[in-house]
Amino acid sequence: MRNLHSNGNLDSDEGEATEDKSHQNGSEDSVILGLDGGATSTVCVCVPFFPYGDRLPEPLPILGRAVAGCTNSNSVGETAARDSLEQVISEALVQSGSEKSDVRGVCLGVSGVNHPSDQEKIEKWIRDMFPSHVKVYVQNDAIVALASGTMGKLHGCVLIAGTGCIAYGFDEDGREARASGAGPILGDWGSGYGIAAQALTAVIRAHDGRGPQTMLTSTILKALGLSSADELIGWTYADPSWARIAALVPQVVSCAEAGDEISDKILVEAAEDLALSVKAVVKRLGLCGEDGTASFPVVMVGGVLNANRNWDIGKEVSKRINQYFPGAETIIPKVEPAVGAALLAMNFLTS
């Protein structure tokens, strides 16, 4: 933003020179954009740029926050993904009273970034939206979720369990490892989609006599406004989107809390699968040390893990992780992943 003289008049040349200098050295007008692109929506936050990353205030001031649609092009296509990206960035900047020229860096964590070509494509989208001085970082959404629990430091493991699920980790040398995150067809069974899909399968099995009767039948049919399990087949295939299926997880948890054995078994198996994903990452990176007792953070993010229900999936996962690794410190982040992305950008810029 250009500076005003005391008389209120804008000197264009001097203002632009000041602007250029501020982008090089940091100023009170400089901002960072952090974005979290999940399977259902994208959140963008605008925060002030602090040139000394180790002196960040807590809580980090949020100047603007906006929400738009999914930015995973694998789910919604490139046009819709890019449109959502432009929308959410514009709205966050408007809320903050900032211009694109005020931005020092943009960090986007998005689901579906599993290959350098994915990264390069999205980086180009963002670079095309901003002046050339703006630094752009594109990561998998798991990485910014980790940063949300470690104040932007990339060390330890993150477990995300929402519509989808993934475990991702870094050791102190920067080596990376992941487990799960390959989507529902390839077996993300601890995810919201995986839990709900197994519940729907249990209802159909009970209906046609291949499986035991379950409370899930009446509970799910009531939630969907259907009168019979036969109608469930049409409902499922009318729009088999991952998020639409995953939205049935609360019904599974309610049935498990009411004593339904089928629902309880589904949730137990989900907790075990999620803990195994963390175990695979920790073992591959040696985060637990040679004797298996070293301390390291495990950041836990997502609606499946943080539902605050009596049947607490997150608590069950934590219990299993600590059985594997006594030194593991499970962390529920105090900030959302979009803020983690902003912290990550801040650390990249100040390191």
Secondary structure, 3 states (H helix, E strand, C coil): CCCCCCCCCCCHHHHHHHHHHHHHHCCCCCEEEEEEECCCCEEEEEEECCCCHHHCCCCCCCCEEEEECCCCHHHHCHHHHHHHHHHHHHHHHHHHCCCHHHEEEEEEEECCCCCHHHHHHHHHHHHCCCCCCCEEEEEEHHHHHHHHHHCCCCCEEEEEECCCEEEEEECCCCCEEEEECCCHHHCCCCCHHHHHHHHHHHHHHHHHCCCCCCCHHHHHHHHHCCCCHHHHHHHHHHCCCHHHHHCCHHHHHHHHHCCCHHHHHHHHHHHHHHHHHHHHHHHHHCCCCCCCCCCEEEEEECCCCCCCCCCCHHHHHHHHHHHHCCCEEEECCCCCHHHHHHHHHHHHHHC
